[in-house]
Amino acid sequence: MAKQAFVIGTCDTKAEELRYLRELLRSAGIDALIVDVGTSGDAAPDADISASQVAACHPQGSRAVFVDDRGKAVANMAEALRQLLAGRDDVAGVIGIGGSGGTALITPAMRDLDIGVPKVMVSTIASGNVAPYVGASDIAMIYSVTDVAGLNRISRRVLGNAAHALLGMLARQVPEAADDKPAIGLSMFGVTTACVNGITDALAADYDCLVFHATGTGGISMEKLATSGMLKGLLDITTTEICDLLMGGIFSAGDTRLDVLAHTELPYVGSCGALDMVNFAGRETLPAYYRQRLVYEHNPQITLMRTTAEENAWMGQWIGEKLNRSRGPVRFLLPEGGVSALDAPGQPFHDPAADAALFAALEATVRQTSERRLIRYPWHINDPEFAAAAVAEFHALMGTGQPR
């Protein structure tokens, strides 16, 4: 089936803009279809795929979409759109337009598309916090400047640029890499950089090393690629996002972090990188109940709080329960010398008792087998010896070497 561009929006309020986008794409030789995601139930003559056709893709049928409750209607239309796009093999690219409701409706379906499929969203809220809409995907968000409410001298230019951006993505294919090295995922924070750099230096000749910044979306992105089959293994050295999940920091990857272990059989080498810290914004944003805690100002925008022994025991149990669900080979490495650059002798977060509580909780929780093992090492996480140990364990799991 020939590939097509899908132009998505609500025809009852944005038909003029959708027609404009479709015409720009078609005039450049791209087959483009308007997909109506309006929830009014009214027929739209401009739509190539009607709202009724989209709604029928909902698991409960169109009756779940065309309801009196607007919130439910939008949420269910979003699910119907997800099902529609997932069931087609002719999606060359997608462009959507909308306000807050339209953005919330369209972007979930965009997020489900594979990384690399062109996705452009023109939105009235694109100049604010777009993390809830973009998530771990590669959606290009474009601020509409004016409201998406008809064509004018501003909206024509913004929408035209968005259409031309999509055209460029469709017309110019990204060249495939010359080598065919398998890709692997690694998690890193500034305070574990030395370790992860050492690992990538050792593995770069044999693997395409994709390093993800452990700021919430980084962990989500890494695991999404892993579950989609794009990664052949994981070196999840920096699991700090779990601190933020459990203690209310700003870099949580959500409670599905580490679920990749239950969903795949990928070789997994993990560790405790930066489990000594919870991330908050400026110091003034620290919750009142944490004001007496040990904190470190990483920069004016980020304040770090040292985790306690009790919190480390909690994290150890949480991680251990996730490891117990693993389907593939797992090696989780415990660096007895410290878990981050700040958790070292003479550094502000050095707390061997807190680290010991973490390790003890892991050992008490994890059901160890020949395939699932915890391994203690006497080194600091950023010592070259620890990086070498992680590399050796990874090679062993991949069948390309022996563990240390």
VEXLO-754515 format. One record per residue: residue number from 1; x, y, z of N, C-alpha, C in turn. Coordinates in steps of 0.1 Angstrom, whole numbers. Layout:
<NUM <X Y Z> <X Y Z> <X Y Z>>
...
//
This chain:
<1 <8 -12 0> <0 0 0> <9 12 0>>
<2 <5 22 -8> <13 35 -9> <12 42 4>>
<3 <23 48 8> <24 56 20> <17 69 18>>
<4 <11 74 29> <3 87 29> <6 95 41>>
<5 <4 108 40> <5 117 52> <-9 118 58>>
<6 <-10 118 71> <-23 119 77> <-24 133 84>>
<7 <-34 141 80> <-36 154 86> <-47 153 95>>
<8 <-44 155 108> <-54 152 119> <-59 164 126>>
<9 <-72 165 128> <-78 176 136> <-93 174 136>>
<10 <-99 184 142> <-114 183 144> <-120 192 133>>
<11 <-127 185 123> <-132 192 112> <-143 202 116>>
<12 <-150 200 127> <-161 209 130> <-156 223 135>>
<13 <-143 224 139> <-138 236 143> <-126 241 135>>
<14 <-119 232 127> <-106 235 121> <-106 230 107>>
<15 <-117 229 100> <-117 224 86> <-109 232 77>>
<16 <-109 245 78> <-102 254 69> <-87 252 70>>
<17 <-82 251 82> <-68 248 84> <-63 234 80>>
<18 <-72 224 82> <-69 211 77> <-68 210 62>>
<19 <-78 217 55> <-78 217 41> <-65 224 36>>
<20 <-61 235 42> <-49 242 38> <-36 233 39>>
<21 <-35 226 50> <-24 216 52> <-24 206 41>>
<22 <-36 200 39> <-37 189 29> <-33 194 15>>
<23 <-37 206 12> <-34 212 -2> <-19 214 -3>>
<24 <-13 219 8> <2 222 7> <9 209 5>>
<25 <5 198 11> <11 185 10> <9 179 -4>>
<26 <-4 180 -8> <-7 174 -21> <0 182 -33>>
<27 <1 195 -31> <7 203 -42> <22 199 -43>>
<28 <28 194 -33> <42 190 -33> <43 175 -37>>
<29 <32 169 -41> <33 155 -45> <31 144 -35>>
<30 <27 149 -23> <25 139 -12> <10 136 -11>>
<31 <6 123 -11> <-7 120 -9> <-11 122 5>>
<32 <-21 130 8> <-25 134 21> <-40 132 24>>
<33 <-43 127 36> <-57 125 40> <-60 133 52>>
<34 <-72 139 52> <-77 145 65> <-84 135 73>>
<35 <-80 134 85> <-86 125 95> <-94 134 105>>
<36 <-107 132 105> <-115 140 114> <-116 133 128>>
<37 <-112 140 139> <-113 134 152> <-123 143 161>>
<38 <-132 149 154> <-143 157 161> <-152 147 169>>
<39 <-157 152 180> <-166 143 188> <-180 148 188>>
<40 <-184 157 179> <-197 162 178> <-207 151 172>>
<41 <-201 143 164> <-209 133 156> <-214 138 143>>
<42 <-211 151 140> <-216 157 127> <-207 152 116>>
<43 <-213 150 104> <-205 146 92> <-197 158 87>>
<44 <-185 155 82> <-177 166 77> <-173 163 63>>
<45 <-177 171 53> <-175 168 39> <-160 168 35>>
<46 <-152 175 43> <-138 177 40> <-129 165 44>>
<47 <-135 156 53> <-127 145 58> <-126 134 48>>
<48 <-113 129 47> <-111 117 39> <-113 104 48>>
<49 <-111 105 61> <-115 95 71> <-123 102 81>>
<50 <-136 98 81> <-146 105 90> <-144 102 104>>
<51 <-150 111 113> <-150 109 127> <-156 96 131>>
<52 <-167 92 123> <-174 80 126> <-165 68 123>>
<53 <-157 69 112> <-148 58 109> <-137 56 120>>
<54 <-132 68 125> <-122 67 135> <-128 61 148>>
<55 <-140 67 152> <-146 62 164> <-149 47 164>>
<56 <-152 42 152> <-155 28 151> <-143 19 155>>
<57 <-131 25 155> <-119 17 159> <-118 16 174>>
<58 <-126 23 181> <-125 21 196> <-129 7 200>>
<59 <-123 0 209> <-126 -13 213> <-141 -15 216>>
<60 <-148 -5 221> <-162 -6 224> <-171 0 213>>
<61 <-165 4 202> <-172 9 191> <-175 24 193>>
<62 <-182 30 183> <-184 44 182> <-193 49 194>>
<63 <-201 40 199> <-210 44 210> <-202 49 222>>
<64 <-189 45 224> <-181 49 235> <-175 63 232>>
<65 <-175 68 220> <-170 81 217> <-180 92 216>>
<66 <-191 89 210> <-201 100 209> <-211 100 221>>
<67 <-206 105 232> <-213 106 244> <-214 121 249>>
<68 <-223 123 258> <-225 137 263> <-214 143 271>>
<69 <-206 134 277> <-195 138 286> <-183 142 277>>
<70 <-179 155 276> <-169 158 266> <-155 152 270>>
<71 <-152 152 283> <-140 146 287> <-138 131 283>>
<72 <-149 123 285> <-149 109 281> <-149 108 266>>
<73 <-156 117 259> <-156 117 244> <-142 119 238>>
<74 <-135 129 244> <-121 132 239> <-112 120 242>>
<75 <-113 115 254> <-104 104 258> <-106 92 250>>
<76 <-119 89 247> <-122 77 239> <-119 79 224>>
<77 <-120 91 219> <-116 94 206> <-101 92 204>>
<78 <-94 96 215> <-79 95 214> <-75 80 213>>
<79 <-82 72 221> <-80 57 220> <-84 52 206>>
<80 <-95 57 201> <-99 52 188> <-89 56 177>>
<81 <-83 68 178> <-73 72 169> <-60 64 170>>
<82 <-56 60 182> <-45 51 185> <-47 38 177>>
<83 <-59 33 179> <-62 20 172> <-62 21 157>>
<84 <-68 32 152> <-68 34 138> <-54 34 132>>
<85 <-45 43 137> <-32 44 132> <-24 31 134>>
<86 <-26 24 145> <-19 12 147> <-23 1 137>>
<87 <-35 2 132> <-40 -9 123> <-37 -6 108>>
<88 <-29 5 106> <-26 8 92> <-11 7 89>>
<89 <-8 3 77> <6 2 73> <10 12 62>>
<90 <1 22 61> <4 32 50> <7 46 56>>
<91 <11 47 69> <14 59 75> <28 64 72>>
<92 <29 73 63> <42 79 60> <46 89 70>>
<93 <37 97 75> <39 108 85> <26 113 89>>
<94 <27 121 100> <14 126 106> <17 141 110>>
<95 <6 149 107> <7 163 112> <-7 165 119>>
<96 <-7 171 131> <-19 174 138> <-19 188 142>>
<97 <-32 193 144> <-34 207 148> <-44 207 159>>
<98 <-42 216 169> <-52 216 180> <-48 225 191>>
<99 <-58 228 200> <-56 235 212> <-52 224 223>>
<100 <-55 227 235> <-52 218 246> <-59 205 244>>
<101 <-72 205 241> <-80 193 239> <-75 185 227>>
<102 <-73 192 216> <-69 185 204> <-55 179 205>>
<103 <-46 186 212> <-32 181 215> <-33 169 223>>
<104 <-41 169 234> <-42 157 242> <-49 145 235>>
<105 <-57 148 225> <-64 138 218> <-54 131 207>>
<106 <-46 140 200> <-39 135 189> <-25 129 193>>
<107 <-18 135 203> <-5 131 206> <-3 116 211>>
<108 <-13 111 218> <-11 97 222> <-9 87 210>>
<109 <-17 89 199> <-15 81 187> <-2 84 181>>
<110 <3 96 181> <16 99 176> <27 92 184>>
<111 <26 92 197> <36 86 206> <37 71 203>>
<112 <26 64 199> <26 50 196> <33 47 183>>
<113 <35 56 174> <42 54 162> <57 51 164>>
<114 <63 44 156> <77 41 157> <86 54 157>>
<115 <97 53 165> <107 64 164> <111 65 150>>
<116 <112 77 145> <116 79 131> <105 82 121>>
<117 <93 78 124> <81 81 116> <79 96 118>>
<118 <78 105 108> <77 119 110> <64 123 117>>
<119 <65 131 127> <53 135 135> <55 150 138>>
<120 <45 158 134> <45 172 137> <32 176 143>>
<121 <32 183 154> <20 188 161> <21 203 163>>
<122 <11 210 156> <10 224 158> <0 227 169>>
<123 <4 233 180> <-4 234 192> <-4 248 198>>
<124 <-15 252 204> <-15 264 212> <-7 263 225>>
<125 <-4 251 229> <3 249 242> <18 245 240>>
<126 <23 246 228> <36 241 225> <47 250 231>>
<127 <44 261 237> <55 270 243> <56 267 258>>
<128 <47 258 263> <48 254 277> <54 241 279>>
<129 <50 234 290> <56 221 293> <49 211 284>>
<130 <56 206 275> <51 196 265> <54 182 268>>
<131 <61 179 280> <65 166 283> <53 156 284>>
<132 <42 160 289> <30 151 290> <25 147 276>>
<133 <28 155 266> <23 152 252> <34 145 244>>
<134 <46 149 245> <57 143 237> <61 129 243>>
<135 <62 129 257> <67 117 263> <80 112 258>>
<136 <82 100 255> <94 94 250> <95 93 235>>
<137 <87 100 228> <86 100 214> <94 111 207>>
<138 <94 112 194> <101 122 187> <91 131 180>>
<139 <81 135 187> <71 145 181> <78 159 180>>
<140 <76 165 169> <81 179 167> <69 188 171>>
<141 <70 196 182> <60 205 186> <62 219 181>>
<142 <52 225 175> <53 238 169> <43 247 175>>
<143 <47 258 181> <37 267 188> <29 275 177>>
<144 <16 275 178> <8 281 168> <8 296 168>>
<145 <13 302 179> <13 317 181> <-1 322 183>>
<146 <-9 323 172> <-23 326 174> <-31 313 177>>
<147 <-43 315 181> <-52 303 183> <-54 296 170>>
<148 <-56 283 171> <-60 276 159> <-74 278 156>>
<149 <-77 289 150> <-91 293 148> <-93 301 135>>
<150 <-90 294 124> <-91 301 111> <-77 305 106>>
<151 <-77 308 93> <-65 312 86> <-63 327 87>>
<152 <-51 332 90> <-48 346 90> <-33 347 86>>
<153 <-28 359 86> <-14 361 82> <-4 354 90>>
<154 <-7 352 103> <2 344 112> <0 329 110>>
<155 <-13 325 111> <-15 310 110> <-11 304 97>>
<156 <-13 312 86> <-9 306 73> <6 303 73>>
<157 <14 313 79> <29 311 79> <33 299 88>>
<158 <27 299 100> <30 288 110> <26 275 104>>
<159 <14 273 100> <9 261 94> <17 257 82>>
<160 <20 267 73> <28 264 61> <42 259 65>>
<161 <48 265 74> <61 260 79> <60 246 84>>
<162 <50 243 92> <48 230 97> <46 219 86>>
<163 <38 223 76> <36 214 65> <49 211 57>>
<164 <57 222 55> <70 221 48> <80 213 56>>
<165 <79 214 70> <88 206 78> <85 191 76>>
<166 <72 188 76> <68 174 73> <72 170 59>>
<167 <71 178 50> <75 175 36> <90 172 35>>
<168 <98 180 42> <112 178 43> <115 164 49>>
<169 <108 161 59> <111 148 66> <107 136 56>>
<170 <96 138 49> <92 127 40> <100 127 27>>
<171 <105 138 22> <112 138 10> <126 134 11>>
<172 <132 136 23> <146 133 25> <148 122 35>>
<173 <150 110 31> <151 99 40> <165 100 47>>
<174 <165 97 60> <178 97 67> <186 85 63>>
<175 <198 87 59> <206 76 54> <208 66 65>>
<176 <208 53 62> <211 43 72> <225 43 75>>
<177 <229 39 87> <243 39 91> <250 28 83>>
<178 <263 31 81> <270 22 72> <273 9 79>>
<179 <274 9 92> <276 -4 99> <263 -10 104>>
<180 <265 -23 108> <253 -30 113> <255 -35 127>>
<181 <262 -27 135> <265 -31 149> <252 -31 156>>
<182 <249 -41 165> <237 -41 173> <237 -29 182>>
<183 <225 -24 185> <223 -12 194> <220 -17 208>>
<184 <226 -10 218> <224 -13 232> <221 0 239>>
<185 <213 -1 250> <209 11 257> <217 12 270>>
<186 <221 24 274> <229 27 286> <222 39 293>>
<187 <221 39 306> <215 50 313> <226 58 321>>
<188 <226 71 320> <237 79 326> <232 92 332>>
<189 <238 96 342> <236 109 349> <250 116 349>>
<190 <250 129 352> <263 135 353> <272 129 364>>
<191 <266 124 374> <274 118 385> <278 103 383>>
<192 <274 98 371> <279 84 367> <285 85 354>>
<193 <289 96 349> <294 98 335> <307 90 334>>
<194 <316 91 344> <329 84 342> <327 69 340>>
<195 <317 63 347> <315 49 345> <309 46 331>>
<196 <299 53 327> <293 50 315> <302 53 303>>
<197 <310 64 304> <319 66 294> <330 55 292>>
<198 <334 50 304> <343 38 303> <337 26 297>>
<199 <324 24 299> <317 12 293> <316 15 278>>
<200 <311 26 274> <310 29 260> <323 28 252>>
<201 <333 33 258> <347 32 252> <350 18 249>>
<202 <347 9 259> <351 -5 258> <342 -12 248>>
<203 <329 -8 246> <320 -15 238> <317 -9 224>>
<204 <322 3 222> <319 10 209> <323 3 197>>
<205 <334 -5 197> <338 -12 185> <328 -23 181>>
<206 <321 -28 190> <312 -39 187> <297 -36 188>>
<207 <294 -24 194> <280 -21 196> <277 -6 193>>
<208 <265 -3 189> <261 11 187> <255 15 201>>
<209 <262 22 209> <259 26 223> <250 38 223>>
<210 <237 36 227> <228 47 228> <227 50 243>>
<211 <231 62 247> <232 66 261> <220 75 263>>
<212 <212 72 274> <200 80 277> <202 87 291>>
<213 <199 100 291> <200 108 303> <189 104 312>>
<214 <192 101 325> <182 95 334> <174 106 340>>
<215 <166 113 332> <158 124 337> <143 122 336>>
<216 <140 109 337> <126 106 336> <122 101 322>>
<217 <122 110 312> <119 106 298> <131 98 293>>
<218 <143 99 298> <154 91 293> <151 76 296>>
<219 <148 73 308> <145 59 312> <133 54 304>>
<220 <123 62 302> <111 58 294> <115 55 280>>
<221 <123 64 274> <127 62 260> <135 50 259>>
<222 <145 47 268> <153 36 267> <145 23 267>>
<223 <135 22 276> <127 10 278> <117 9 266>>
<224 <113 20 261> <104 19 249> <111 13 237>>
<225 <123 18 235> <131 12 224> <134 -3 226>>
<226 <137 -6 239> <140 -20 242> <128 -29 239>>
<227 <116 -25 244> <104 -33 242> <100 -34 227>>
<228 <104 -24 219> <100 -24 205> <110 -32 197>>
<229 <120 -38 203> <129 -46 196> <141 -39 190>>
<230 <143 -26 193> <154 -19 186> <167 -20 194>>
<231 <167 -25 206> <179 -27 214> <182 -42 216>>
<232 <194 -46 216> <198 -60 219> <203 -62 233>>
<233 <204 -52 241> <208 -54 255> <208 -41 262>>
<234 <208 -41 275> <208 -29 284> <219 -30 294>>
<235 <225 -18 295> <235 -15 306> <229 -4 314>>
<236 <220 -7 323> <212 2 330> <219 6 343>>
<237 <230 13 341> <239 17 353> <233 27 362>>
<238 <224 36 357> <219 47 365> <204 46 366>>
<239 <200 41 378> <186 38 381> <180 49 390>>
<240 <186 61 390> <182 72 399> <168 76 397>>
<241 <161 74 386> <147 78 384> <138 72 394>>
<242 <142 61 400> <134 54 410> <134 62 423>>
<243 <145 69 426> <145 78 437> <134 89 436>>
<244 <133 95 424> <123 105 422> <109 100 422>>
<245 <107 88 417> <94 82 417> <89 80 432>>
<246 <98 74 440> <93 71 454> <93 82 463>>
<247 <102 92 461> <104 103 470> <98 116 465>>
<248 <92 116 453> <85 128 448> <94 138 441>>
<249 <105 134 435> <114 143 427> <108 146 414>>
<250 <116 153 406> <111 159 393> <115 150 381>>
<251 <123 140 384> <128 132 372> <124 117 373>>
<252 <111 115 377> <106 102 377> <103 97 363>>
<253 <105 84 361> <102 77 349> <89 69 351>>
<254 <82 71 362> <69 64 365> <72 50 371>>
<255 <60 44 375> <61 32 382> <63 20 373>>
<256 <64 22 360> <67 11 350> <82 10 348>>
<257 <90 18 354> <105 17 353> <109 3 357>>
<258 <117 -3 349> <122 -17 350> <112 -28 346>>
<259 <100 -24 341> <91 -34 336> <96 -40 323>>
<260 <105 -34 317> <112 -40 305> <117 -54 308>>
<261 <121 -56 321> <126 -69 324> <115 -80 323>>
<262 <103 -77 326> <92 -87 325> <87 -88 311>>
<263 <89 -78 303> <84 -78 289> <93 -83 278>>
<264 <106 -84 281> <115 -89 271> <125 -99 278>>
<265 <133 -105 270> <143 -114 275> <157 -108 272>>
<266 <158 -95 271> <171 -89 268> <181 -91 279>>
<267 <193 -93 275> <204 -93 285> <204 -80 292>>
<268 <205 -80 306> <204 -68 314> <215 -68 324>>
<269 <223 -57 324> <233 -55 334> <229 -41 340>>
<270 <225 -41 353> <221 -29 360> <229 -26 372>>
<271 <227 -14 377> <234 -10 389> <226 1 396>>
<272 <233 6 407> <226 15 416> <230 30 414>>
<273 <233 33 401> <238 47 399> <229 58 403>>
<274 <234 67 412> <227 79 417> <215 76 425>>
<275 <214 64 431> <203 61 440> <205 69 454>>
<276 <216 77 454> <218 85 466> <211 98 466>>
<277 <204 101 455> <199 115 453> <185 116 447>>
<278 <177 125 453> <164 129 447> <165 143 441>>
<279 <160 145 429> <161 157 422> <149 166 424>>
<280 <152 179 428> <141 189 428> <146 201 420>>
<281 <137 210 417> <141 222 410> <149 231 420>>
<282 <147 244 418> <154 254 427> <152 250 442>>
<283 <161 255 451> <160 251 465> <147 255 471>>
<284 <141 266 466> <128 270 472> <117 261 469>>
<285 <119 252 459> <108 242 456> <108 230 465>>
<286 <118 228 473> <119 217 482> <107 216 491>>
<287 <100 205 491> <88 204 500> <92 207 515>>
<288 <82 212 522> <85 216 536> <90 205 544>>
<289 <85 193 542> <88 181 550> <102 176 547>>
<290 <109 182 537> <123 178 534> <133 190 537>>
<291 <128 200 543> <137 212 544> <149 210 553>>
<292 <147 200 563> <158 198 572> <168 187 567>>
<293 <166 182 555> <174 171 550> <187 176 544>>
<294 <197 167 542> <209 170 536> <207 173 521>>
<295 <210 185 516> <208 188 502> <221 194 496>>
<296 <221 194 483> <233 199 476> <228 206 464>>
<297 <232 219 462> <227 226 450> <236 223 438>>
<298 <231 215 430> <238 211 418> <240 223 408>>
<299 <229 231 407> <230 244 400> <218 252 404>>
<300 <216 264 400> <204 272 405> <191 266 401>>
<301 <190 257 392> <178 251 388> <175 237 394>>
<302 <186 230 399> <185 217 404> <191 215 418>>
<303 <183 211 427> <187 208 441> <186 193 443>>
<304 <196 187 449> <197 173 451> <195 170 466>>
<305 <187 160 470> <186 156 484> <191 142 486>>
<306 <199 140 496> <205 127 499> <194 118 504>>
<307 <194 106 499> <184 96 504> <189 90 517>>
<308 <180 86 526> <183 81 538> <185 65 538>>
<309 <189 59 549> <190 45 549> <176 38 547>>
<310 <166 44 554> <152 39 553> <147 40 538>>
<311 <150 51 532> <146 52 518> <153 43 509>>
<312 <166 40 512> <174 31 504> <169 17 505>>
<313 <165 13 518> <159 0 520> <146 -1 512>>
<314 <138 9 511> <126 9 503> <129 7 488>>
<315 <139 15 484> <142 13 469> <148 -1 466>>
<316 <156 -6 476> <161 -19 473> <150 -30 472>>
<317 <140 -29 480> <129 -38 479> <121 -36 466>>
<318 <119 -23 462> <111 -20 450> <119 -25 438>>
<319 <132 -23 437> <140 -28 426> <140 -43 426>>
<320 <142 -49 438> <143 -63 439> <130 -70 434>>
<321 <119 -64 437> <106 -70 432> <105 -70 417>>
<322 <110 -59 411> <111 -58 396> <120 -68 390>>
<323 <132 -70 396> <142 -79 391> <136 -93 392>>
<324 <128 -96 402> <122 -110 403> <113 -113 392>>
<325 <108 -104 385> <99 -106 373> <107 -108 360>>
<326 <120 -107 361> <127 -108 348> <126 -121 341>>
<327 <125 -120 328> <124 -132 319> <138 -135 313>>
<328 <147 -126 312> <160 -128 306> <171 -128 316>>
<329 <183 -129 312> <195 -129 321> <197 -116 327>>
<330 <199 -115 340> <201 -103 348> <213 -104 356>>
<331 <222 -93 356> <232 -91 366> <231 -77 371>>
<332 <228 -76 384> <227 -63 391> <239 -61 400>>
<333 <247 -51 397> <260 -49 403> <259 -39 414>>
<334 <265 -42 426> <265 -34 438> <279 -28 440>>
<335 <280 -15 438> <293 -8 440> <295 -4 455>>
<336 <302 -12 462> <304 -9 477> <311 4 480>>
<337 <319 9 470> <326 21 473> <318 34 471>>
<338 <305 33 466> <297 45 464> <290 44 451>>
<339 <278 51 451> <269 49 439> <269 62 430>>
<340 <276 72 434> <277 84 425> <289 92 428>>
<341 <292 102 420> <303 111 423> <302 118 436>>
<342 <290 121 441> <288 127 453> <288 118 465>>
<343 <288 105 462> <288 94 473> <302 88 473>>
<344 <312 95 477> <325 91 477> <332 97 489>>
<345 <342 91 494> <349 97 506> <352 112 504>>
<346 <349 120 513> <351 134 512> <340 142 505>>
<347 <331 135 499> <320 142 491> <308 143 500>>
<348 <299 153 497> <288 156 506> <278 145 508>>
<349 <276 135 499> <266 125 500> <272 111 504>>
<350 <285 111 508> <291 99 512> <284 93 525>>
<351 <278 82 524> <270 76 535> <270 61 533>>
<352 <281 54 538> <281 39 536> <270 32 542>>
<353 <264 37 553> <253 31 560> <241 31 551>>
<354 <238 42 544> <227 42 535> <228 33 524>>
<355 <240 32 518> <243 23 507> <242 9 512>>
<356 <246 6 524> <245 -8 529> <231 -12 531>>
<357 <222 -3 535> <208 -6 536> <202 -9 522>>
<358 <206 -2 512> <202 -5 498> <206 -19 494>>
<359 <219 -22 496> <224 -35 492> <217 -47 500>>
<360 <215 -44 513> <209 -55 521> <195 -58 517>>
<361 <187 -47 514> <173 -49 510> <173 -56 496>>
<362 <182 -53 487> <182 -60 474> <185 -75 477>>
<363 <195 -78 485> <198 -92 487> <187 -99 495>>
<364 <180 -92 503> <169 -99 510> <157 -101 501>>
<365 <155 -93 490> <144 -94 482> <145 -102 469>>
<366 <157 -101 463> <159 -108 450> <160 -123 452>>
<367 <152 -130 444> <154 -145 444> <164 -148 433>>
<368 <176 -151 438> <187 -153 429> <187 -167 423>>
<369 <191 -167 410> <192 -180 403> <204 -179 394>>
<370 <207 -189 386> <218 -188 377> <216 -177 367>>
<371 <204 -173 364> <201 -163 354> <200 -149 360>>
<372 <196 -149 373> <193 -136 380> <203 -135 392>>
<373 <213 -126 391> <223 -125 402> <225 -111 406>>
<374 <228 -109 419> <234 -97 424> <248 -100 427>>
<375 <257 -90 423> <271 -92 425> <277 -79 431>>
<376 <283 -81 443> <290 -70 450> <304 -68 444>>
<377 <308 -56 443> <322 -52 439> <327 -42 449>>
<378 <340 -42 453> <345 -33 463> <347 -19 458>>
<379 <345 -16 445> <349 -4 440> <338 7 440>>
<380 <341 19 438> <332 30 436> <326 29 421>>
<381 <314 33 419> <308 31 406> <316 38 395>>
<382 <323 49 398> <331 55 388> <345 51 387>>
<383 <349 40 394> <362 35 393> <363 27 380>>
<384 <375 28 373> <376 20 361> <374 5 362>>
<385 <377 0 374> <376 -14 376> <361 -18 376>>
<386 <352 -9 381> <338 -12 381> <332 -12 367>>
<387 <337 -2 359> <332 -2 345> <337 -14 337>>
<388 <349 -19 340> <354 -31 334> <346 -43 338>>
<389 <342 -43 351> <334 -55 355> <321 -55 348>>
<390 <314 -43 347> <302 -42 340> <303 -47 325>>
<391 <314 -43 319> <316 -47 305> <318 -62 304>>
<392 <325 -68 314> <328 -82 314> <315 -90 316>>
<393 <307 -85 325> <294 -92 328> <285 -91 315>>
<394 <285 -80 309> <277 -78 297> <281 -88 286>>
<395 <294 -88 284> <300 -98 274> <295 -112 277>>
<396 <296 -115 289> <292 -129 293> <277 -132 290>>
<397 <269 -122 293> <254 -124 290> <252 -125 275>>
<398 <260 -117 267> <258 -117 253> <265 -129 246>>
<399 <272 -137 254> <279 -149 249> <292 -145 241>>
<400 <297 -133 245> <309 -129 237> <322 -128 247>>
<401 <321 -134 259> <332 -133 268> <328 -140 281>>
<402 <338 -139 290> <336 -145 304> <335 -134 314>>
<403 <327 -136 324> <326 -126 335> <339 -125 343>>
<404 <341 -114 350> <353 -113 358> <353 -123 369>>
//
